[in-house]
Amino acid sequence: MEPFPGDQIQLPRNMIENSMFEEEPDVVDLAKEPCLHPLEPDEVEYEPRSSRLLVRGLGEHEMDDDEEDYESSAKLLGMSFMNRSSSLRNNMSVYRQSSNGSCSLPSTRTMVVCTVILVIAIALIMVIYLLPKCTFTKEGCHKKNHTMELIYPLATNGKLFPWAKIRLPSDVVPMHYDLVLQPNLTTLKFSGSVKIVVNIIQVTWKIVLHSSGLNITKATITSAGGHQEKPVEFLEYPLHDQIAVMAPEALLVGQNYTVNIEYSSNLSDTYYGFYKISYKDEISKQRWFAATQFEPVAARSAFPCFDEPAFKATFLIKIKRDEKLSTLSNMPKKATTPVTNGIVQDEFFVSLKMSTYLVAFVVADLKNISRETNASLVSVYAVPQHLNQVEYALNTSVKLLEFYQNFFLINYPLEKLDLVAIPDFQSGAMENWGLITFRESTLLFDSNTSSVRDKKLITAVIAHELAHQWFGNLVTMEWWNDLWLNEGFATFMEYFAMEEIFPELHSDEDFLNLIFKAMMKDSLNSSHPVSSAVQSSEQIEEMFDALSYIKITNGTLDVKKLMKTWILQKGFPLVTVVRKGRIISVKQEKYLYRLEPENWTSDASYLWHIPLTYMTSSCNFTHCTNAYLLDQKSAVIELPEEVEWIKFNVDMNGYYIVHYGEDWKTLIDLLKKNHTALSPKDRANLINNIFNLAGLGKESLEKAFELIDYLNKESSTAPLTQALFQLSLIYNLLEKKGEQQLAARLMHRIERLLGDKIDQQSWTDDGALSERELRSTLLAFACTHDIRNCRTTATEMFEKWVNSNGTMSLPSDVMKAIFTAGAKSSGGWDFLLKMYSSSVSEAEKSKMIEALASTEDVRKLIWLMQNSLEGEVIRTQELSHIIAIVSQSLPGHLLAWDFVKENWEKLTRKFHLGSYTIQNIISWSTSQFATKAHLIEVKSFFESKSEQSSQLRSVKEAIDTIQLNIQWMDRNLAMLQELL
């Protein structure tokens, strides 16, 4: 899945609230009565106060530890396939307790034994108080070798539910699903039936699977070869989204059985499961669209299933629909048959084995264009009024599909590949096998309004999702702790493929910015290892963050040796370089922001195997880049000759930051005299590193500003973009801190550096793609901060556009700058909103949204956020992006946070607690704070919410960020006043 670019573990404790007992257990003095069992009542039943508990589950198999994660990762890197029942969890374990049944006179030995038993008793009592609602059966200690009964939670009907873990048991595995669905786009409900063929691995009386929010009306079971359906009792445990089908007789090893379930539900009003979408057609009539989003754990809300990635099975899907609509699913359509008046049923071919999160179906009024390549039919679908915007996506998809097949030497295994533009979609896209779903802005290209950036975004998202057809769909991680194998490889292949097929897009510079973004997140104490233990749905969803998508290892070194250090450790290394003649001393430590800089010490246990690369002033055309594996805390590199300068992490191909110490001055002089001696990526890398080291307290901010003094000679996008990003961070902190005069002086310094370059930009779409992208970046920044005559020129062009009633064509690369300038006036803002409502170009609407959210009118900002949440005029999918933009402005940053606080419950219902959208909303709405008062307010707010909210990693990251903002201001404010 591609998280929508929002212009964005340690396991949270599974704590349980204090319990209220109907009856407390009697506690016996075991020092006096060592042979008595501590639980005297025959049955003790209690119920915790909280109804929403995160239950870790009981038994000998908990989450994989680091070694198991490492072993699992190694297998997956070898592209081992997943349908291995032996790798699944064993059945639930039991507690055993035995006693020899005899008592003796007190002695030293007896007292020691009694003390041990007392400790055990206290531990048992603590367990009683910390477990969810359970029933305990007392057995006397005089019985030898007696096994206590399993400890189970209670189902909704009050009976014991036969499973306590979040993950499903391994005694039953699914083989095949027959799924029949009938969505009604008038009542916005759907009914369904599913027949699941299961195979029995261990003798059992139960089949535990997932179901969430489904009204189950009938459940039966049929034995292999049998024709008679036998009614079965089924139990529900909503806390884990689980149901248990209780068989009337033992289910035998090696036998197949068919579970038949009938159910109904509402089409979801969130972005998960089988959900409904409202949109306006070409005549502005409201229409309904039904689509699915199952990753990571939402297939269970569309049909009962074994909703874990390891449980692969085949699927036969049938959908009943209005004959005026169309349906799509993972596989090609096999047949369409009439059902009743106006209703037909589409049947799709049986799928390959796949995980439930990749199942997909769409019911809507759609049009498409298609092309065949390598025996697969590639089609791009959209609502009818957008059909003229799908050609670029089709051409791009065909090129990428052909490239991946040739590169992997594995053919795309399906007969068709559909790409569908969804009118309201939370993520950027989703890689469902054979039916990839997209946000409209990441698939539709309008030659009149789509900019170079729009083209790059569309190309990148398609490349990412097509890579998933191999990495993720064909080869799948066993559990979500190895999500990085899906997303990391897909992200790497996305940029690799773009460089190979579309070199004119210069996607390598975007990859550089992506790494910078990941390192910002990974430098926080609240970061997590790439492979992390996860269980709950919130933890699983939070794995879809920048680290899982971006942090990968480059080079051709032995992956096995490198993997453990890069995958199982959080963070990344700081490499310090000291040059003395031909001797280069290098040492590594963990790069980490500390809240007590005077006590800055790195964790000695962290050690990476770092494939260092470096180049020197002796570089020649035959030998430029050198490599050295730093697999110890420190090492010495001896150069063949003395050099004028040395630059490590060539083109930033490594995931580490470099501190040059005294050699920073040498590199600063090099940039002033001959900046092209280093590549644009190397120059961007130096800018990034020195500003980060200044924030860390390892280098002075004065030296960082001295390094960027060369920028008036810079003409490449990567270093200019990175410099503007770092300077914008400082400007925003100063502005929100109330240091407006100092912020204005900083902007004046930026104008001195880049003013001439801004003046040189033309307000057209002329030039190479890289030139056009730089123009877009510089003019958008200049108009936002009113540098030179940018806003005047943009306002004049906006007024001409308004006078033409929006019919005049504007250059797409500078359209955002023009709209942003125009939205500064009340009349311009109102006209822009009117045009947004009628525009059919997603690229144009996206630029309008950014402009509307950049107004300084407080009432308009509040209306914009509220309307987007309600989805009336502005679609709800835009809300996180709107909050991100609003939070950057001086009048908006407090409004955005207030909006989040006031609407927290609505936001988490719509987007789900751990989702990428919620992560972005938390991050953006708090990222501008730099005072202790705001720190206390943010902490208090999330602590007042549910434990799931307060323990979100994104909340911890937000708190870390505020603390670091405070620290940065305390350290650098006085120096900035001198520098500026």
DRENDREN-494105 format. One record per residue (C-alpha): y, z, x. Coordinates in steps of 0.05 Angstrom, whole numbers, padded with zeros to 5 digits, always signed. Layout:
YZX ...
% end
This chain:
+00000+00000+00000 +00070-00016+00025 +00120+00039+00011 +00185+00011-00015 +00236+00011+00042 +00285+00064+00017 +00333+00051+00069 +00262+00121+00095 -00014+00358+00171 -00023+00415+00172 -00055+00432+00106 -00009+00469+00059 -00040+00537+00045 -00083+00536-00018 -00053+00602-00040 -00070+00633-00107 -00024+00678-00147 -00042+00751-00158 -00096+00758-00210 -00094+00797-00275 -00162+00824-00294 -00189+00839-00362 -00232+00890-00327 -00230+00910-00254 -00295+00919-00217 -00318+00989-00200 -00313+01002-00126 -00366+01050-00099 -00357+01093-00037 -00406+01059+00009 -00398+01111+00062 -00434+01158+00015 -00478+01108-00022 -00494+01054+00029 -00549+01022-00012 -00510+01009-00076 -00482+00940-00091 -00406+00944-00096 -00404+00906-00162 -00430+00954-00215 -00417+00918-00282 -00470+00867-00300 -00417+00814-00309 -00345+00817-00287 -00300+00762-00313 -00227+00753-00294 -00173+00701-00301 -00117+00689-00251 -00047+00689-00278 -00034+00618-00255 -00069+00560-00290 -00053+00511-00234 -00094+00533-00174 -00112+00493-00113 -00185+00512-00104 -00212+00499-00035 -00284+00505-00062 -00342+00544-00037 -00398+00527+00010 -00414+00510+00081 -00380+00442+00081 -00304+00445+00081 -00257+00391+00105 -00274+00356+00170 -00250+00392+00232 -00217+00355+00289 -00282+00332+00321 -00308+00305+00255 -00242+00269+00243 -00246+00240+00313 -00318+00218+00304 -00302+00187+00236 -00242+00151+00266 -00284+00124+00323 -00335+00096+00275 -00281+00063+00233 -00247+00033+00294 -00314+00000+00308 -00308-00030+00238 -00369+00006+00212 -00378-00004+00138 -00377+00052+00089 -00432+00052+00038 -00470+00107+00074 -00496+00160+00027 -00516+00203+00086 -00443+00212+00106 -00425+00244+00040 -00422+00318+00028 -00484+00360+00015 -00494+00397-00050 -00461+00463-00062 -00483+00520-00017 -00499+00590-00039 -00484+00660-00017 -00545+00699+00006 -00551+00774+00013 -00612+00815+00028 -00628+00887+00043 -00689+00924+00065 -00682+00969+00005 -00689+01034+00043 -00641+01091+00059 -00642+01139+00118 -00609+01204+00138 -00540+01196+00168 -00540+01180+00243 -00496+01144+00292 -00533+01080+00278 -00529+01091+00203 -00454+01104+00207 -00444+01041+00246 -00484+01002+00195 -00446+01034+00138 -00380+01017+00171 -00401+00944+00176 -00423+00944+00103 -00357+00975+00083 -00319+00918+00117 -00364+00868+00081 -00351+00904+00015 -00276+00901+00025 -00282+00827+00042 -00321+00815-00022 -00268+00851-00063 -00215+00808-00031 -00255+00746-00048 -00259+00769-00120 -00184+00775-00123 -00172+00708-00089 -00221+00662-00125 -00206+00624-00189 -00234+00645-00256 -00307+00661-00242 -00367+00699-00268 -00406+00744-00222 -00477+00767-00237 -00496+00834-00206 -00562+00841-00170 -00585+00907-00138 -00591+00911-00062 -00662+00936-00067 -00688+00865-00079 -00708+00827-00016 -00689+00755-00001 -00653+00746-00067 -00602+00691-00073 -00539+00706-00113 -00520+00656-00166 -00469+00602-00149 -00397+00619-00164 -00370+00568-00213 -00304+00558-00249 -00301+00553-00324 -00296+00488-00363 -00246+00477-00420 -00298+00500-00471 -00310+00566-00435 -00377+00547-00405 -00392+00546-00331 -00371+00482-00297 -00426+00465-00247 -00381+00445-00188 -00326+00482-00151 -00302+00434-00098 -00246+00384-00102 -00290+00330-00072 -00349+00305-00112 -00421+00324-00096 -00465+00275-00059 -00527+00281-00102 -00507+00222-00145 -00475+00156-00123 -00448+00100-00167 -00478+00030-00160 -00444-00011-00214 -00391-00005-00269 -00388-00044-00335 -00317-00032-00359 -00289-00055-00426 -00216-00042-00442 -00171-00058-00501 -00097-00044-00488 -00050-00049-00548 +00021-00068-00527 +00047-00050-00596 +00020+00021-00602 +00021+00029-00526 -00048+00059-00527 -00115+00035-00500 -00188+00047-00514 -00245+00036-00467 -00319+00044-00452 -00354+00047-00385 -00427+00042-00366 -00439+00069-00296 -00505+00056-00262 -00518+00114-00214 -00571+00127-00163 -00599+00197-00152 -00599+00222-00080 -00622+00293-00095 -00655+00321-00157 -00602+00346-00204 -00586+00362-00277 -00514+00342-00272 -00470+00282-00256 -00400+00302-00234 -00346+00249-00234 -00271+00242-00245 -00232+00235-00309 -00158+00251-00320 -00122+00251-00387 -00176+00212-00423 -00199+00231-00493 -00274+00224-00487 -00307+00213-00554 -00379+00198-00535 -00425+00206-00475 -00498+00186-00467 -00547+00173-00411 -00602+00120-00405 -00658+00124-00354 -00678+00065-00312 -00717+00015-00353 -00704+00055-00415 -00668+00028-00476 -00654+00092-00514 -00588+00126-00502 -00595+00201-00501 -00535+00243-00522 -00511+00290-00468 -00465+00349-00464 -00404+00338-00420 -00358+00391-00391 -00286+00382-00368 -00249+00417-00312 -00178+00388-00313 -00155+00426-00251 -00196+00380-00208 -00195+00320-00256 -00271+00327-00262 -00322+00321-00317 -00396+00339-00313 -00449+00301-00353 -00505+00350-00364 -00572+00313-00368 -00624+00334-00419 -00677+00332-00364 -00680+00331-00288 -00653+00267-00256 -00704+00244-00205 -00692+00223-00133 -00689+00148-00123 -00682+00132-00197 -00624+00095-00229 -00592+00120-00293 -00536+00092-00335 -00480+00138-00359 -00445+00111-00421 -00376+00139-00439 -00328+00119-00494 -00256+00143-00492 -00183+00129-00508 -00114+00145-00480 -00041+00127-00479 -00014+00076-00431 +00020+00119-00378 +00096+00126-00376 +00093+00141-00301 +00079+00091-00246 +00006+00112-00239 -00059+00094-00274 -00057+00042-00329 +00017+00043-00345 +00067+00008-00390 +00129-00030-00369 +00188-00051-00411 +00229-00112-00392 +00276-00164-00423 +00253-00236-00430 +00295-00298-00422 +00328-00287-00489 +00340-00212-00476 +00284-00191-00523 +00246-00128-00503 +00175-00143-00481 +00118-00100-00456 +00075-00108-00395 +00014-00067-00375 -00008-00060-00303 -00047-00013-00258 -00032+00028-00196 -00094+00068-00175 -00082+00086-00102 -00095+00140-00084 -00126+00179-00142 -00106+00147-00208 -00166+00103-00226 -00193+00165-00261 -00136+00162-00311 -00158+00092-00333 -00233+00101-00336 -00283+00156-00317 -00306+00141-00246 -00326+00167-00178 -00254+00164-00153 -00263+00173-00078 -00258+00116-00027 -00329+00125+00000 -00361+00114-00069 -00360+00038-00067 -00393+00000-00125 -00390-00067-00161 -00349-00077-00224 -00356-00121-00285 -00291-00118-00324 -00277-00143-00394 -00209-00138-00427 -00192-00150-00500 -00121-00176-00510 -00073-00211-00556 -00087-00285-00551 -00014-00298-00534 -00018-00256-00471 -00059-00266-00407 -00100-00219-00364 -00115-00215-00291 -00165-00174-00251 -00195-00171-00182 -00244-00228-00194 -00236-00297-00226 -00243-00303-00301 -00313-00321-00324 -00304-00331-00398 -00258-00319-00457 -00288-00306-00526 -00256-00291-00594 -00263-00221-00621 -00223-00217-00685 -00162-00252-00712 -00112-00260-00655 -00154-00219-00606 -00197-00249-00550 -00238-00219-00495 -00233-00241-00422 -00293-00228-00379 -00287-00230-00303 -00341-00243-00252 -00376-00184-00220 -00337-00159-00160 -00360-00144-00090 -00372-00071-00073 -00305-00037-00070 -00270+00030-00077 -00241+00051-00144 -00170+00053-00118 -00173-00023-00107 -00192-00039-00179 -00135-00072-00217 -00118-00108-00281 -00054-00135-00313 -00040-00153-00385 +00025-00191-00396 +00059-00257-00411 +00056-00290-00342 +00065-00359-00311 +00041-00381-00243 +00036-00435-00189 -00026-00443-00146 -00054-00476-00084 -00124-00478-00055 -00140-00462+00017 -00208-00451+00050 -00244-00450-00018 -00199-00395-00045 -00147-00407-00099 -00081-00373-00082 -00034-00361-00142 +00033-00327-00150 +00049-00299-00219 +00114-00276-00251 +00146-00269-00319 +00167-00338-00344 +00241-00332-00326 +00224-00318-00253 +00174-00374-00242 +00226-00415-00203 +00228-00359-00150 +00155-00357-00129 +00148-00419-00085 +00166-00384-00020 +00115-00330-00033 +00061-00381-00046 +00075-00420+00018 +00078-00356+00059 +00014-00329+00029 -00025-00392+00045 -00001-00393+00117 -00018-00319+00127 -00086-00324+00094 -00105-00382+00139 -00080-00344+00200 -00118-00280+00185 -00183-00318+00172 -00177-00354+00239 -00156-00292+00277 -00209-00244+00248 -00263-00298+00247 -00282-00270+00179 -00268-00312+00117 -00230-00281+00059 -00291-00263+00016 -00264-00277-00054 -00255-00342-00091 -00184-00326-00111 -00123-00287-00089 -00069-00270-00140 +00000-00242-00123 +00037-00214-00183 +00110-00194-00189 +00114-00131-00232 +00181-00119-00268 +00180-00043-00255 +00139-00020-00196 +00146+00043-00153 +00120+00018-00085 +00136-00045-00047 +00066-00073-00063 -00007-00053-00071 -00066-00088-00038 -00115-00089-00096 -00172-00134-00075 -00158-00204-00101 -00100-00181-00145 -00041-00157-00103 +00016-00127-00143 +00088-00128-00119 +00156-00103-00137 +00195-00165-00158 +00245-00158-00101 +00188-00160-00049 +00157-00224-00076 +00211-00267-00109 +00257-00310-00066 +00318-00344-00094 +00347-00396-00046 +00417-00385-00075 +00420-00309-00071 +00366-00286-00022 +00391-00268+00048 +00356-00271+00115 +00338-00198+00106 +00309-00213+00038 +00265-00267+00068 +00242-00220+00123 +00225-00166+00073 +00184-00212+00029 +00148-00242+00088 +00132-00174+00118 +00106-00144+00053 +00061-00204+00039 +00035-00202+00111 +00021-00127+00104 -00017-00133+00038 -00058-00193+00061 -00078-00156+00124 -00105-00101+00078 -00154-00151+00048 -00192-00139+00113 -00166-00072+00137 -00175-00026+00078 -00212-00070+00028 -00268-00099+00069 -00269-00040+00117 -00248+00025+00084 -00235+00096+00110 -00286+00146+00085 -00233+00196+00064 -00157+00198+00061 -00150+00237+00126 -00162+00170+00161 -00110+00132+00119 -00077+00112+00184 -00135+00064+00196 -00115+00027+00133 -00040+00030+00140 -00032+00031+00216 -00073-00032+00227 -00042-00068+00167 +00028-00052+00195 +00009-00076+00264 -00021-00140+00237 +00039-00150+00192 +00086-00156+00252 +00036-00191+00297 +00024-00245+00244 +00099-00253+00232 +00112-00263+00306 +00057-00316+00309 +00074-00354+00246 +00149-00341+00234 +00179-00329+00304 +00248-00349+00278 +00250-00284+00238 +00250-00241+00301 +00206-00189+00268 +00194-00154+00335 +00263-00123+00328 +00245-00095+00260 +00182-00066+00288 +00225-00031+00340 +00268+00001+00286 +00204+00022+00250 +00181+00059+00311 +00249+00093+00318 +00242+00116+00246 +00173+00144+00257 +00194+00181+00319 +00251+00216+00282 +00200+00242+00232 +00147+00257+00285 +00196+00298+00327 +00202+00352+00273 +00160+00414+00276 +00136+00398+00205 +00104+00333+00229 +00029+00322+00224 -00026+00289+00265 -00041+00218+00244 -00110+00240+00222 -00101+00303+00181 -00145+00344+00134 -00127+00332+00062 -00157+00353-00005 -00108+00359-00063 -00076+00298-00095 -00007+00320-00070 -00033+00324+00001 -00067+00256-00006 -00004+00223-00032 +00038+00254+00024 -00007+00219+00075 +00029+00155+00054 +00087+00167+00100 +00119+00134+00160 +00070+00163+00210 +00008+00135+00176 +00041+00067+00173 +00074+00063+00241 +00044+00108+00297 -00007+00065+00334 -00027+00055+00406 -00010-00008+00443 -00044-00041+00502 -00115-00057+00522 -00136+00010+00552 -00199+00046+00531 -00184+00067+00459 -00238+00120+00461 -00203+00158+00516 -00135+00151+00484 -00153+00164+00412 -00161+00239+00410 -00094+00251+00443 -00055+00204+00398 -00091+00213+00332 -00107+00288+00329 -00042+00315+00359 +00023+00314+00321 +00086+00291+00355 +00095+00249+00417 +00110+00260+00491 +00175+00264+00529 +00167+00233+00598 +00216+00256+00652 +00226+00210+00711 +00254+00231+00779 +00265+00176+00832 +00269+00191+00906 +00265+00129+00948 +00199+00095+00935 +00169+00158+00903 +00173+00163+00827 +00153+00231+00799 +00134+00231+00725 +00117+00290+00681 +00101+00296+00607 +00115+00349+00555 +00117+00350+00480 +00182+00323+00451 +00203+00372+00399 +00268+00397+00370 +00272+00472+00379 +00316+00517+00337 +00327+00562+00397 +00348+00514+00452 +00354+00568+00505 +00279+00582+00496 +00260+00508+00499 +00189+00507+00525 +00137+00456+00508 +00068+00474+00483 +00024+00473+00545 -00037+00453+00504 -00008+00385+00488 -00029+00329+00534 -00028+00255+00520 -00061+00197+00556 +00002+00154+00562 -00003+00081+00583 +00064+00079+00619 +00097+00013+00632 +00157+00002+00677 +00199-00052+00709 +00247-00050+00768 +00304-00087+00799 +00251-00123+00841 +00225-00158+00779 +00208-00231+00789 +00181-00285+00744 +00109-00275+00767 +00107-00199+00763 +00155-00158+00720 +00117-00105+00682 +00075-00052+00717 +00028-00003+00684 +00004+00068+00700 -00040+00114+00658 -00010+00184+00657 -00067+00227+00634 -00044+00292+00667 +00017+00336+00661 +00049+00303+00721 +00037+00248+00772 +00069+00209+00828 +00078+00133+00829 +00092+00101+00896 +00130+00036+00894 +00119-00018+00947 +00193-00017+00963 +00257+00019+00945 +00292-00007+00883 +00361-00004+00853 +00337+00017+00785 +00274+00030+00745 +00264+00024+00669 +00203+00055+00636 +00172+00038+00568 +00183-00037+00575 +00207-00067+00509 +00189+00001+00479 +00116-00018+00473 +00097+00055+00482 +00105+00114+00435 +00145+00161+00479 +00216+00178+00499 +00240+00175+00572 +00289+00221+00606 +00317+00191+00670 +00356+00252+00694 +00404+00230+00750 +00382+00158+00741 +00418+00153+00674 +00481+00138+00714 +00446+00080+00749 +00424+00050+00682 +00493+00060+00652 +00524+00022+00711 +00471-00033+00702 +00490-00043+00629 +00564-00048+00647 +00553-00098+00703 +00494-00140+00679 +00466-00117+00612 +00422-00179+00606 +00380-00154+00664 +00345-00115+00609 +00317-00145+00545 +00351-00130+00478 +00293-00085+00460 +00300-00047+00526 +00375-00038+00514 +00361-00012+00443 +00309+00034+00473 +00358+00064+00522 +00410+00076+00467 +00358+00109+00423 +00331+00153+00480 +00397+00179+00506 +00424+00198+00437 +00359+00233+00420 +00361+00271+00486 +00433+00291+00472 +00410+00318+00405 +00354+00355+00440 +00403+00386+00489 +00370+00352+00548 +00428+00305+00562 +00502+00307+00547 +00534+00270+00489 +00588+00248+00537 +00536+00208+00577 +00509+00178+00512 +00578+00152+00494 +00587+00127+00565 +00524+00086+00559 +00547+00049+00496 +00614+00030+00527 +00583-00037+00545 +00574-00056+00472 +00636-00100+00471 +00594-00149+00511 +00532-00142+00467 +00510-00199+00422 +00438-00180+00403 +00419-00148+00337 +00371-00094+00361 +00418-00055+00407 +00478-00063+00361 +00437-00039+00301 +00411+00021+00339 +00481+00040+00364 +00510+00035+00294 +00453+00077+00267 +00464+00132+00318 +00539+00132+00309 +00532+00132+00234 +00490+00195+00238 +00545+00230+00276 +00599+00203+00230 +00563+00227+00168 +00553+00297+00196 +00627+00302+00214 +00650+00276+00147 +00606+00322+00106 +00625+00381+00150 +00697+00371+00131 +00717+00343+00199 +00750+00281+00169 +00801+00272+00225 +00747+00275+00278 +00705+00226+00237 +00764+00178+00234 +00773+00182+00309 +00699+00165+00318 +00707+00105+00273 +00768+00084+00313 +00726+00085+00376 +00673+00042+00342 +00728-00007+00322 +00752-00011+00394 +00681-00028+00416 +00662-00077+00360 +00727-00098+00328 +00731-00165+00364 +00659-00180+00347 +00672-00164+00274 +00732-00211+00274 +00688-00267+00302 +00641-00266+00242 +00648-00321+00191 +00637-00309+00116 +00583-00362+00110 +00508-00371+00116 +00514-00415+00177 +00478-00406+00242 +00409-00385+00267 +00372-00332+00228 +00386-00279+00281 +00461-00295+00280 +00461-00291+00204 +00427-00223+00204 +00476-00195+00256 +00534-00221+00214 +00506-00186+00153 +00499-00120+00191 +00568-00121+00222 +00607-00141+00160 +00570-00092+00115 +00587-00036+00163 +00659-00059+00171 +00672-00065+00097 +00640+00003+00083 +00686+00037+00133 +00746-00008+00122 +00749-00034+00193 +00797-00091+00210 +00810-00138+00152 +00738-00138+00126 +00751-00104+00060 +00812-00148+00046 +00773-00213+00058 +00714-00188+00017 +00758-00166-00041 +00791-00234-00044 +00723-00268-00047 +00700-00219-00101 +00761-00233-00144 +00747-00308-00140 +00676-00295-00161 +00700-00253-00220 +00750-00307-00241 +00692-00356-00243 +00655-00307-00288 +00602-00300-00235 +00585-00373-00231 +00615-00385-00162 +00563-00385-00107 +00572-00331-00054 +00541-00333+00016 +00477-00293+00010 +00483-00259+00078 +00551-00228+00062 +00541-00219-00013 +00527-00144-00005 +00592-00134+00034 +00631-00173-00020 +00600-00134-00078 +00612-00068-00042 +00685-00083-00033 +00692-00106-00105 +00659-00044-00133 +00714+00000-00103 +00758-00016-00164 +00739+00008-00233 +00745-00061-00263 +00704-00092-00208 +00650-00039-00217 +00646-00053-00292 +00641-00128-00282 +00587-00119-00230 +00546-00076-00278 +00554-00129-00332 +00530-00183-00284 +00472-00139-00263 +00447-00135-00334 +00446-00211-00341 +00424-00233-00272 +00355-00263-00264 +00355-00260-00188 +00322-00198-00160 +00355-00209-00093 +00424-00210-00126 +00409-00150-00169 +00387-00110-00108 +00454-00122-00074 +00491-00104-00138 +00454-00038-00143 +00475-00020-00072 +00547-00037-00087 +00548+00001-00153 +00520+00063-00118 +00574+00060-00064 +00633+00073-00111 +00674+00136-00100 +00681+00147-00175 +00642+00211-00189 +00631+00197-00263 +00603+00128-00249 +00555+00156-00196 +00529+00209-00245 +00520+00156-00299 +00484+00110-00251 +00433+00162-00229 +00421+00187-00300 +00414+00117-00329 +00364+00098-00275 +00322+00159-00290 +00321+00140-00363 +00308+00066-00347 +00355+00038-00398 +00399-00010-00360 +00379+00006-00289 +00304+00007-00279 +00274+00073-00256 +00242+00040-00195 +00313+00036-00167 +00327+00111-00172 +00306+00134-00103 +00346+00078-00071 +00407+00096-00113 +00401+00170-00093 +00396+00148-00020 +00461+00108-00024 +00498+00160-00065 +00479+00215-00017 +00512+00179+00042 +00582+00182+00013 +00630+00241+00016 +00638+00248-00060 +00565+00231-00073 +00524+00275-00026 +00533+00338-00067 +00524+00300-00132 +00458+00272-00109 +00431+00341-00092 +00455+00370-00158 +00422+00312-00195 +00356+00325-00160 +00359+00400-00176 +00376+00389-00249 +00322+00336-00260 +00267+00360-00214 +00214+00367-00268 +00230+00298-00297 +00228+00267-00227 +00160+00297-00209 +00130+00278-00276 +00153+00206-00268 +00137+00196-00194 +00084+00249-00179 +00096+00307-00133 +00071+00281-00066 +00091+00209-00075 +00130+00168-00025 +00187+00164-00076 +00192+00240-00081 +00189+00245-00005 +00248+00198-00001 +00288+00233-00056 +00279+00301-00021 +00297+00272+00046 +00359+00233+00026 +00389+00284-00021 +00388+00338+00033 +00396+00299+00098 +00472+00306+00101 +00474+00382+00098 +00495+00419+00161 +00514+00489+00137 +00475+00554+00131 +00497+00559+00058 +00463+00493+00042 +00402+00513+00083 +00394+00576+00041 +00406+00537-00023 +00353+00484-00008 +00302+00537+00013 +00316+00578-00049 +00311+00519-00096 +00242+00497-00073 +00216+00568-00067 +00235+00578-00140 +00190+00519-00160 +00114+00515-00160 +00077+00529-00096 +00057+00456-00094 +00131+00438-00091 +00151+00490-00039 +00092+00472+00007 +00106+00397+00007 +00112+00371+00078 +00174+00332+00057 +00207+00398+00037 +00191+00428+00105 +00219+00365+00138 +00283+00372+00097 +00292+00444+00119 +00278+00425+00191 +00330+00370+00187 +00384+00416+00159 +00370+00467+00213 +00375+00413+00266 +00440+00386+00236 +00469+00457+00241 +00445+00462+00313 +00472+00394+00331 +00541+00411+00304 +00542+00478+00339 +00524+00445+00405 +00567+00382+00402 +00628+00393+00358 +00672+00419+00414 +00651+00363+00461 +00665+00310+00408 +00735+00337+00400 +00746+00326+00474 +00711+00258+00477 +00746+00227+00417 
% end
